[in-house]
Amino acid sequence: MGGGEGRARVISGLNFNPKIAYFSMEIFVDPDIHTYSGGLGMLAGDTMRTFADLNIPVVAVTLLSEKGYLRQRIVEDRQVEEEDEFDPSEKMLLIAKEIMLNIRGEDVKVRPWCYFVKGTSGYSLPVIFLDTNVKGNSDWARELTSYLYGGDPDYRLAQEIVLGIGGFRILKELNFSSIYRFHMNEGHASFLTLELYRKTRNIDFVRRQCVFTTHTPVKAGHDSFSIKKVEEFLGYSIPEDILPYVTDNGNLNMTKLGMFFSHYINGVAKKHKETSSMLFPHYSIDSITNGVHSLTWVSEPFKRLFDRYMPGWRQDPYILRSASGIPSNEVWHAHMEAKKMLIDYINNNFGKGFSHDLFTIGFARRMTAYKRPYLLFYDEDRLREIARSVNGLQIVYSGKAHPKDEEGKRIIERVIRAGRRLEPDVRFIFIPNYDFRIAKLMVSGVDLWLNTPRIPMEASGTSGMKAAHNGVPQLSTLDGWWKEGYIEGVTGWAIGEEDQESDDQRDSRDLYDKLEYRILPIFYKFRERWIEIMKNCIALNASFFNTQRMVEQYVLNAYFL
Ligand SMILES: *Cc1c(COP(=O)(O)O)cnc(C)c1O
């Protein structure tokens, strides 16, 4: 028996005619479905929700990942990982179809589960979750769709074959014959291009149909596999004529494969387009800056406020432009309500004595070296002095490290220990197991959102956009989207200068200076001005850095030739 099979509701097929197929290794559709690890999956989910809002006929394809990414516990200041399984039969339908793959000479059956993403007007779109945990498959094959980003390189290669080739064949099996664009969200699904190419041997035919989005600004972040291994797994040779364009020193580069066969390629922020163009000089790379799904990320108190003063924002987030007209005291009340939800969550769950009134800084994302989660703690004495000067500071952290990222795990330990040393001047909490629910509480419940990536490692970043939707300004290095979104003292503040080489000592000094001389004085002494900044975040940034604007750009620039 496969996972959840016994209780599954089964349907025979889908009566739907998608025009676009959106492939992503991870996608967040529901808090109880743990098929995401972070930014990439959130973006994919926000994108699908927006396609549904706009009645754009899209089908998404991803892996089931029924044991999830990881559930994080903190034991003696260290991350401990557990499986984060879920039961697909609770919220998905099993489609009574099956396709066959051959991986490494072995037959592998793949079956589709379906989850419907509903838009604001009720239009719903299918997300297909590929499952190899099927009777008749070998133990090895049954595990292929168990773990998101787990296992060794062979496991990863087999997963990418399931996603790209299995996904492509499932769409055929579902009779989705009207698909004319395949959008690869990162290189994990690039094998689908080989399916298109092998049949026709016509590069232009494939390119017309494919769109590629890259998310990674560093070379090491792009998957590659030895050609020999790929051919052994696929059971056929990569066509000779394309080999020179898709390989690096004998390895198949999944990004190059996807890019080679796409008529449109984009990075996820203007700055990321420049970085990617340097990494892949032979391609013309455009940029479509990421966004977030407004209705998903606006907290309940702000939803009520927006409904009252900006009706229609749910269908059309550009309306958030007029946020400047909301009375300041109501913006403040909505914020205090959202802040109370976060502070109460912290006090109730972790026995902390956080205050509703003290200035509160939030930092949450994947814990990894380039994001420099320790930067705020770089000079503990300075931070303690700042905290004392305002009678206390509150800091909320959360985030998982990838199981193989030992440095990321050490950073978690380092941050937790620094936080403890700073008590009681600084009240500190590291909330374990960062996920959608904690993200939503945090981006709306803190007073300031902090981001400290080492330039140019952050392709876009999206959590600051979620904060902006809740009137929470950001303090960040000028990387990713922040280069486009910041106006100093108007929508938030910058750490360091544009295009400057990142340096921990200099950047931390700048961070402390901004906190001490610009941010805290406005928050405590010029509350009216602070609330103006909050409104600017909504009017200037939420109205633009949303997936509605982003999807419209994809439709106009990428999907239609
Ligand atoms: C938004 C989000 C992320 C991505 O945050 P970044 O700032 O873009 O790194 C990661 N995890 C969760 C749970 C999120 O909601």
Ligand as a Chemical Component Dictionary entry (heavy atoms), coordinates in Angstrom:
data_LIG
# 
_chem_comp.id                   LIG 
_chem_comp.type                 NON-POLYMER 
_chem_comp.pdbx_formal_charge   0 
_chem_comp.three_letter_code    LIG 
# 
loop_
_chem_comp_atom.comp_id 
_chem_comp_atom.atom_id 
_chem_comp_atom.alt_atom_id 
_chem_comp_atom.type_symbol 
_chem_comp_atom.charge 
_chem_comp_atom.model_Cartn_x 
_chem_comp_atom.model_Cartn_y 
_chem_comp_atom.model_Cartn_z 
_chem_comp_atom.pdbx_ordinal 
LIG C1 C1 C 0 8.731  33.890 3.084 1  
LIG C2 C2 C 0 9.290  32.672 3.689 2  
LIG C3 C3 C 0 10.613 32.304 3.445 3  
LIG C4 C4 C 0 11.527 33.133 2.583 4  
LIG O1 O1 O 0 12.016 34.252 3.276 5  
LIG P1 P1 P 0 13.223 35.083 2.663 6  
LIG O2 O2 O 0 13.316 36.311 3.418 7  
LIG O3 O3 O 0 12.868 35.314 1.237 8  
LIG O4 O4 O 0 14.438 34.251 2.773 9  
LIG C5 C5 C 0 11.099 31.153 4.034 10 
LIG N1 N1 N 0 10.325 30.387 4.822 11 
LIG C6 C6 C 0 9.042  30.711 5.089 12 
LIG C7 C7 C 0 8.246  29.822 5.977 13 
LIG C8 C8 C 0 8.486  31.859 4.532 14 
LIG O5 O5 O 0 7.212  32.173 4.783 15 
# 
loop_
_chem_comp_bond.comp_id 
_chem_comp_bond.atom_id_1 
_chem_comp_bond.atom_id_2 
_chem_comp_bond.value_order 
_chem_comp_bond.pdbx_ordinal 
LIG C1 C2 SING 1  
LIG C2 C3 SING 2  
LIG C2 C8 DOUB 3  
LIG C3 C4 SING 4  
LIG C3 C5 DOUB 5  
LIG C4 O1 SING 6  
LIG O1 P1 SING 7  
LIG P1 O2 DOUB 8  
LIG P1 O3 SING 9  
LIG P1 O4 SING 10 
LIG C5 N1 SING 11 
LIG N1 C6 DOUB 12 
LIG C6 C7 SING 13 
LIG C6 C8 SING 14 
LIG C8 O5 SING 15 
# 
